[in-house]
Amino acid sequence: MDQDPQQITLGEVTVTRVKEYYGSVEMAPDQFFPDSPGGSWDEHRGELVPDFWDPETDECHTAIQSWLLRSEGRTILVDTGVGNHKDRPYAPVWSRLDTNYLENLAAAGVRPEEVDIVVNTHLHIDHVGWNTRLDGRTWVPTFPNATYLMTRRDFEFWDPANGYKPVLGRGNQNVFEDSVAPVHRAGQTVLWDGSYRIDRNLRLDLAPGHTPGSSVLTLESGGDRALFVGDLVHTALQIVEPRTNSCFCEDPAEARATRHRLLGRAAESNALVFPAHFGGSGAVEVERDGSKFAIKGWAGFSRMA
């Protein structure tokens, strides 16, 4: 595995980190992760401070980022963050942002029209925002030549017309309307179920629990392995205490089972784990530690600040 501070190469696939935001989510650990074991944040302080937790303010920190993959001649964007100018009345930390995301994407060598595939690992507020941008008063696809891959289960769950009652309550309000429906109306979505093969290096599989249609992207190329796991884990605590869910998991029992299964797979295959929201060095190698897991090492990305 060749690597440098900006980009790593896994087999024949390059992976580049594209930042939108890094900082506080204005939630304390007991709010964000209400079932974390008592005393666990202090116990694992060495893995959590400063990248995931500021003990002085008692606030969790997170990264909003995309993983940019180049595979078999195509450009693939995994998750698209929060987006600019979006009205999020029940998630004020993400409302009406004005970030340099597209400039950061350009710095990685990609213009929006050069993106071939967008993967939304699930359809939460902070994974689909840059699916669209404002053109006047109209939301249009940011990536006009891309196919957007979404799970059918999440598409149906988050469609307000279907009347589902998510654990988020109204926290995802406006997201389907301004970040999902416009690309579907434009004929750019593929709604998949079960699994979906992108190319010989990349495969999508369902990984439900966090949302009904959460998915994981598996990279297998040469001797290298990686799992792009979306919100399977938000924080390093969920590796060393894998029963810990976030407050946003729709099916807590299923989320725990999926997390344990996929972390086990990563440990057994020596796969790098790429969560959507890890600050610090971004991606992590894990190993088994009894019924739990431990951090074996970090990827070679420069630490996010």
URRA-V259331 format. One record per pair of residues at least 24 apart in sequence whose C-alpha atoms are under 8 Angstrom apart, sorted by the first residue. I is the first residue (numbers start at 1). J is the second residue. Records with the same first field share a line. If there is no record, write none. Layout:
BEGIN
I->J / J
END
This chain:
BEGIN
1->224
3->300
4->300 / 301
5->300 / 301 / 302
6->301 / 302
7->301
8->300 / 301
10->221 / 222 / 224 / 225
11->220 / 221 / 222 / 223 / 224
12->71 / 72 / 221 / 222
13->69 / 70 / 71 / 72 / 201 / 221
14->68 / 69 / 70 / 71
15->67 / 68 / 69 / 70
16->67 / 68 / 69 / 108
17->65 / 66 / 67 / 68 / 301
18->65 / 66 / 67 / 68 / 101 / 104 / 105 / 108
19->63 / 64 / 65 / 66 / 101 / 104
20->63 / 64 / 65 / 66 / 81 / 82 / 99 / 100 / 101 / 104
21->63 / 64 / 65 / 99
22->61 / 62 / 63 / 64 / 279 / 304 / 305
23->61 / 62 / 63 / 305
24->59 / 60 / 61 / 62
25->59 / 60 / 61 / 62 / 93
26->59 / 60 / 93
27->59 / 60
28->58 / 59 / 60
29->53 / 58 / 59 / 60
31->247
32->60 / 246 / 247
33->244 / 245 / 246 / 247
34->245 / 246 / 247
35->244 / 245 / 246
36->241 / 243 / 244 / 245
37->241 / 244
40->237
41->237
44->237
47->236 / 237
48->235 / 236 / 237
51->278 / 279 / 280
52->235 / 236 / 278 / 279
61->279
62->234 / 277 / 278 / 279
63->276 / 277 / 278 / 279 / 304
64->126 / 276 / 277
65->276 / 277
66->276
71->199 / 201
72->199
74->115 / 116 / 117
75->114 / 115 / 116 / 117
76->115 / 116 / 117 / 118 / 119
77->115 / 117 / 118 / 119
78->118 / 119 / 120 / 121
79->118 / 119 / 120 / 121 / 127 / 128 / 230 / 276
80->118 / 120 / 126 / 127 / 128 / 129 / 130 / 131
81->125 / 126 / 127 / 128 / 129 / 130
82->125 / 126 / 127 / 128 / 129 / 130
83->128 / 129 / 130 / 131 / 132 / 133
84->129 / 130 / 133
85->134
86->129 / 178
87->174
88->171 / 172 / 173 / 174
89->171 / 173
90->170 / 171 / 172 / 173
91->171 / 172
94->126
112->142 / 143 / 144
113->143 / 144 / 145 / 146
114->143 / 145
115->143 / 145 / 146
116->145 / 146 / 147
117->146 / 147 / 148 / 149
118->146 / 147 / 148 / 149
119->148 / 149 / 150
120->148 / 149 / 150
121->150 / 151 / 214 / 215 / 216 / 217 / 229 / 230
122->150 / 151 / 154 / 211 / 213 / 214 / 215 / 230
123->150 / 154 / 155 / 158 / 176
124->172 / 175
125->172 / 175
128->175 / 179 / 180
129->175 / 179
130->179
131->179 / 180 / 183
132->178 / 179 / 180 / 182 / 183
139->178 / 179 / 182
140->182 / 183
141->182 / 183 / 186
146->188
147->188 / 189 / 190
148->183 / 188 / 189 / 190
149->189 / 190 / 191 / 192
150->189 / 190 / 191 / 192
151->191 / 192 / 193 / 206 / 213 / 214 / 215
152->191 / 192 / 193 / 213
153->193 / 212 / 213
154->211 / 212 / 213 / 214
155->191 / 213
157->212
166->250
167->248 / 249 / 250
168->248
207->258
208->254 / 255 / 258
209->249 / 250 / 251 / 252 / 253 / 254 / 255 / 256 / 258
210->248 / 249 / 250 / 251 / 252 / 254 / 255
211->249 / 250 / 251
212->250 / 251
224->271
225->269 / 270 / 271 / 272
226->266 / 271 / 272 / 273 / 274
227->266 / 271 / 272 / 273 / 274
228->273 / 274 / 275 / 276
229->273 / 274 / 275 / 276
230->274 / 275 / 276 / 277
231->275 / 276 / 277
232->258 / 259 / 275
233->259 / 275
234->275 / 276 / 277 / 278
235->277 / 278
236->278
239->263 / 286 / 292 / 293 / 294 / 295
240->292 / 293 / 294 / 295
241->292 / 293
242->292 / 293
263->293
264->288
272->299
279->303 / 304 / 305
280->304 / 305
END
